Amino acid sequence: MKSPVFLLPAFFTFIHCSISAQDILKANSGAIITVQNGAVVFLNGGIHLDNGSALSNAGVITIAKTNIGTADFTDNTSSAYNYGAGKFVFTGTGSQTINSINQFERIDVDNAGLNLSSDIKSNTWYLISGIVNTGSFSAIATTATDTAVQADPANANFSSSWINGKLQRFITPVSVNNYQFPMGDATKVNIAEMDNLMANPLRGVSNITASFGPKQGTDIGLNVSESGTPYVLVNTGGVWYLTPDANPSGGVYDLKLYFNNFTDLADNSFGILRRPDSSSDAADWIVPVGSLLPSAGSLGRTVAGGYARRNNISTFSQFGIGMSADPLPVELLSFTAVKGPKNVLLQWVTSNELNTSYFEIYRSGQTGSMQYLDKVAAAGSSSIRLNYQYTDLNPLNGFNFYQLKIVDIDNNFKLSQIVHVDFDEADLFYVFPNPVTNNEFFIQHDGNKIDWLKLFASDGRLVKSDFVELSLNQISVKLQPAITKGAYTVQVGTDKGIRTTMILIQ
């Protein structure tokens, strides 16, 4: 028969005087300890629970470590249960150890260090002072609220208490926009933060396990660039690991990496890169596909801001901070030429504009060199996707080739790829119905072999679509049911070149 012990609302102090002993509260097999709502229990020493005992806490249990003996929490239970809605406070002048398979409601850390000797699950981790050293285990925040891991006001930016090891957080990106992962090493914290989750919520992911550690390997073989500017090394201050329970099936997030105690960073010359978790090979570093840097001079691009930022990330892995010798310039996401009845519509999309002054437009016929046509003013500096267009009202007969010259305020420039249209086509190529209804349209053509089809939204995003050949001269294009209404660019790759046209989806 189990022996119950009830601690009612009151303040209890347990004082232990033996230097050799360490457990102030010990429950043998069969014992039940209940701390009721409102009760406050202060233990100047540790807790030891034998297998077969039970602890129910609806109040506050403080486990204090002084200069004498130890004050650890050891639960040898073999069948997991929930300790209840109360709080456990680990405090004192020394470090403490915790071991349990059971569920805590809240753990407060206010000591010289909390060492885990098992995975520890708590709905809330409240960090005041002292590093949580997980070793080979994990600190697990079992609720998906943004406050499941939080810092006391005295622990600004987790500077006095953080996780040294693995931190697992459950997430609900549909309703929570921001999660912080206060990880670091034995001497400093380097927070990772997922932002802007609700705009396009991640799908298929329920939890993320994060950690921070030294960069493995060297920079020999590094071969990655962004918008034509190469990264020359990855900062040795450390790398972050973000590992989901499952790869996301959709959605994106923005990532902030706080570079506490990193050196040699320069404004606008660094950016977040990724490679597989297990990799130490510099050749594996890449720019996350589809991601964007904030605008130059903004937070996430400056050293004074304290962190690197990259937006629109859709994957997880090992992340580091790449460094370039020069500022990273404007990124041209797309450049297309669409043939009209008697004109050509040029459209282009940029991101990460840095001191861009203007775009020069050049054109040539099938023979001859590119000639200046006109100029379009640029936004200057921006982190968002920007859409530009220009209409050539007097195209040449036959082929028209177009190219952009992107010029910054210092008169440095870069050139785009060349696109073209043909005003001497006798062949058949048109889309119907246009506007498109019922998420399907057809392309009538002259029998050219169609190798591929791409559909671009007005902001330059590639939109998923599938086509089926109905006959020698006609294909059917199926759109996703949830596609947004608006204007889209259709590019078709044939054995005679690339054909481009516009459609309107209603």
N, C-alpha and C positions, 0 to 999 in steps of 0.2 A: 504494500500500500504506500502511495506517495505521501510525503510529508509536506504540507503547504506552509509557506511563510508569507504573511501579508505585511507589506509596508504601506501604511495609510498616509494621507496627506500630513506631512510634518517635515522636519529637517533632521536627518540622521547623520551623525559623524562617527565613522568607524576608525579608531586609532589603533595602530599596530606598533608594538615596541621592540619586537625581535628583529635583529639585523639580518639573521639568516632566513627568516620566513619572508614570503612574498605575496601570498594570497590572503587578502583580508576577508573576502567572501568566497566560500567554497560550497558548492552544492553537490552532494553525493547522488548516486543513482537513485531515483525515486523521489527526490526532493523537487518541490515547486516553489520558486521565488516570484512573488507578485508585487510590483511597485505600482500602486494605484495612481490615478490621475490627480495631480497636484502634489504628490510626494516628491521630495528632493533628497537624494541619497548621495552622500559624499564619502568616498572610500580613499583612505590614505594608503593605497596598495591595490592589488589586482583582483580579478575575478577568475575563478576556475570552475567550469561546469562539467561534471562527469557525464558520460553517455547515459541516457535514461533520465536525466534531470531536465528541468524546463525553467525558463526565465521569461516572465511577461512584464514588460515595462511600459506603463502609460504616463510615467512622470519623467524625472531627470535623474540619471545616474552619472555622477562625476567620478572618474577614475584618475587619481592624482599620483604623479611620480615625484618623489622628493630625492634628496641626495642619498637616502638609505634604501637599499633593496631595490626591487623592481615593482612595476605596476602594470602588468600585462593583462590582456583579455584572452582567455583560452577556453574554447567550447569544443568539447570532444563529442558532441552530438553526431550521430550517424544518420538520423532522419531529419531532413530540413523542415524548419517551421519559421514563423514570423514572430519577432520579439515584441511586436505591438507598436503603438503610435508614439512612444516616448523617445527621449533624446539621450544619447550617450556622449559624454564630454571626456576627451582624453587631454589631460592638462598636467603641468608640472615643469620641473627644471631639467628633466632627462628625456630620453627616447623611450617609446613603449612599443610593444608588439601585440598584434591582433590576429586571431585565428578562429574562423567560424564558417560553417556552411549556411548559416541562417541569415534571414533578411532583417536588416536594420531599417528603421524609419529615418533616423537622422544621426550622423556622426559629426561632431565638432572636433576639430584638430587645433589644439592650443598648447603645444609642448615643444620639445626639442627634436621631434621627429617621430612619425608613426610608421612602423615597419610591418608589412603584410607577410604572413606566412601561409596564406591561402587567398583565393579570390574573395574579395569582400564586397557584398552587395548592400547598397543603401539607397533609399529613395532620394536623400539629400546629403551632399557632402558640403559642410560649412567650414571653410578654411580661414583660420585666424593667424596662427603662427606654427611653424614647423613643417618640414618636408615630408610628404607621404611617399615612402620608398616601397615600390611594389615588388622589386626583384623580378622573379619569373612569373609573378601573378598579376592580377588586374584589380584596379579600383573601378567598381561598376556602379554607375548612376542609373538606377532602374526606372526612374520616371523620365518622361520626355519633355518636361518643362524646361524653359531656359534657365530657371533658378535651381535646377537639380545639382549644379556645381556652382557655388557662389563664394565670393570673398567678403569677409567682414570689413566694415569701413576702415578698420586699422590696417587692413591688408590690401592697400590700394594696388590695383593692377596685378594682384597675386604676387607681390614682391617679397612677402614674408612667408608665404605658404603656397605650395604648388604640388603637382604630381611628378615624381621622378620615377618614370616607368610607363606602364600602360594604363590609360584611362578609357573606359568604354562608356559611351553615352547613347541612350536611345533617343531617336529623333522623330518628330512629326512635322515635316516641312510644310504641310498644308496649312497648319495653324501657328507654327512658331517660326519666326523669321531669322533668328540668330542663335548660334550656339558657340560658346567658348570652350576651348580645351587648354586649360592652364598646365601645360607640360613643361618640363625642363630637365636639367641634370642635377648633379649634387650641389652646384653652386649658383645656378641662375635659372630663371623661368623664361621660356620662349613660347608665348601663347600662339596657338592656331585658332582662327575664328572663321566659321562658316556664316556668310551673310546672304541677304536677299533671297532667302529660300522660298518665300511664298509666291514670288513672281512667276516662276515656272517650277513647281515643286518636284523634287526627286521622287521617282517611283521605284518600288521594289526594294528599298533599303529601310531597315528598321533600327539598326544601330551602327555606330562607327567606333572602332578602337584606334586610339591615337597615341603616339609617343614621339619623343625627340631624342636624337643621339648624334654622335659624331659622323661627319661625312666619310664614307668608306671609299677607298681607291684614290686615284689622282685625276688630273684633268687631261691626261694624255689620251688622245682620240676624240676629245670633245668636238663635235661638228654639228652645231645647231645655230640657227640665225632667226631673226625676227624682222620682217619687213626689209630684208636685205642687209641688216646689221648683224654681224656674228657675235655670239657670246664667247668670251675668251677663257672664262673659268667659272666655277661654281664656288661660292664663298665657303671657306673652311669653318665658319662659325657653327655649323651643324645642319642637320636635315630633319624634316618632319615626316612621320608616317601616318597616313590616314587610310585605314583598312575597313571597308564595309562588310557586313555579314553576307551581302550578295551584291553583285554588280548592278548598278541602276539600269532600269529599262527605259528611263527617260528623265527629263528635267535637268536643271543646271543650278549652280550655286556660285557665289563669289567667295574668294579665299583671301584672308589676311594672315600673314606670317610676321610675327614681331621679332625683329632681329636684335634682341638684347645682347650686348657685348660682341656684336659683329664689327669688323673693321674693314676699311678700304672701300666702302660703298660711296658712290657719287650720285648726285641727283640725276634722275631721268636715265640712268645707265644701268639699271638692274631690273630683273623681272623673274617671276616664279617659273621654274621648269619642273618637269616630272620625269621619273623613270620607274621601272618596276621595283616593288618593295625589296626584293632580294638582290638587286643589282648593285655592283660596285664599279661597273664599267662606264667610263665617261661617254662612250659612244651611244649609250642608251638614253641620255638626256634629250628631251624633246620639248617643244612648246605644246601645251595641251590643246588638242584639236578644237577649233571653234571658239577659243577663249580670246579675251581682249584685255589690254592694259588700260588703266585709267589715263586720263590726259596728262601730258607733261606738266610738272609743277604742282600737281594735285596730290592729296594724301594717297599714299601707296606708291608714289614715285619719288618722294623726297626723303632724305636721310632724317631730317627733323621730325617727320611724321612718325618715325619709329617702327614702321612696318612696310612690307611689300604687299601689293594687292594685285590679284588677277581676277577678272570677271568672266562669267559665262563658262565655268568649268563643268564638265559632264562626267568626269572620271575621278578615280581615287588611286593613290599610289604613294611612292616616296617623292617628296617635294624638296627642292633646294632653291637657293637664290642665285641665279645666273648673273654674271657681270659682263658688260660690254665695254669696249674701249671708247665708244662714242655713244651719244644719246640715241635711243631707239626712235626711228622716224615713223611717219604716217604709214598705215597699212592700207593698201588698195584691195578691198575684198572682192570686187567684181568690176568688169568693164565690158559693156555690151553695145552692139549697134543693131538697131531694129529698122528694117526697111518699111517705109510708108508708101503711100501712092506716088508722091513726088518729092519725098524728103527722107532723111535718115535721122532717127532719134538715137542720140548717144546717151547712155546712162552709166553712172559709176557710183560705187558705194565705198566709203572710207571709214576707218576707225583710228583712234589713237593719233589724231592729228597734232603735230608739234610744230608750232610757228609756221604753218603752211601759208603761203602768200596767195598763190593762184595756180590754176591749171591752164596750160596752153594746149590747144587742140591742133593736131597736124593731120593732113590728108594727102594721099597720093592715089594716082591711077595705077593701072596694071604695070605700067612702065614709069620710070622716073623716080625721083627721091621725094621724101616727105616734105610738104610745104605748109607753112604756118597758115592756120585757118581763122582762129579766134581765141579769146581768153575768157575764162570764168573765174571769178573771185572765190577764194577758199574761206573757210570758217576761221582758220588761225590755229587754235588749239582746242581739242575736244576729246572726251573719252567715249562718247556715244557714236553709234553708227550714223553717218551723214549721207544723204542721197543728193546727187547732183545730176543735171541733165543739160543737154544742148541739142538743138535741132539744126541740122544742115539742110537749108532750104534749096540749095542748088547742087545736088550731087552730080558727079560726073557720069557720063555714059559708060556702061560696063562696070568693072570692079572698082569699088571705093575702099581704100584701106585707111584706117584711123588709128592714131596713137596719142596718148596723153603724156605731157611733160609736167611733172609735179614739182613746183618751185617753192622753196621756203624763203623766209625773210632775208637770209644771207645769200640768196641767189644760188644756193646749192640745189640740185635737182636729181630726180630719178625718172626713168621712162617706164611706161606701162607696156603690157603685151599689145600686139597689133590685132585689131578685129576688122572684119570687112563685110560688105554687102555687094550684091551684083544687080545693076540696073539694066542688064542686057539678057535677062533670063527668059527663055522661051518655054521653060518647063513649068510644071504644075506643082504648086505648094501652097495650101491654105488650110486654115483651121475652121471647123464648124462644130456645133453652134458657138457663136461668140457674140455676146456674153455666154458663158458656160453655165449650165444648170444641171442638177442631178449628179454633180461630181463626176462627170464624164464628158470628154470631147473627142473629136476625131480629126485626123490629119490626112488630107488627100495629097498624094505626091505622084511623081512621074515614074515610080518604080525603082528609084535609087535604093541601094541597100542601106537600111537604117541600123546603125551600130549601137547608138545610145540616145537617151532623151533625159534632159535635166529641166527641172522647173524651179525658178527662183522667185521668191517673194520680193516686194518692193524694197525691202531693207537688205537684200543680198543673200538672205538665208536660202540654203538649198532645201526644197520641200520634197518629201517622199512622194513618188508617183510610179506607176507601173504601166507599160504599154504592151499591147497584144496585136500581132499582125492579123488583120481580118481578110486581106486580099493582097495581091501584088502591088496595089496602089493605095492602100488605106490601112491605117492603124487606129486602134482605140486606146485612149489614155484614161486610166482609172485614178481618181484622186482619193485621198483619205477622207472619211466621213466628217471629221472635225475641222477640215481646212477652213481658214479664215477668208471671208469675202474680200475682194479687192483685185488690184492689177498684178499680173504675174508675167514674167518673161519665160518663154519656152525656147530652149536650145536643142536642136536635133543634129546629131552627128551622122553624116552619110558618107558614102564612098566618094562623093564629089565635094565634101567640105562640110562646114557647120552652117545650118540655117537657123535664124533667130526670128521670133515673132512675139507679139504681145497678145495676151488674153485677159478678159475680165471675168472673174468668178462671182456669180450671184447666189 
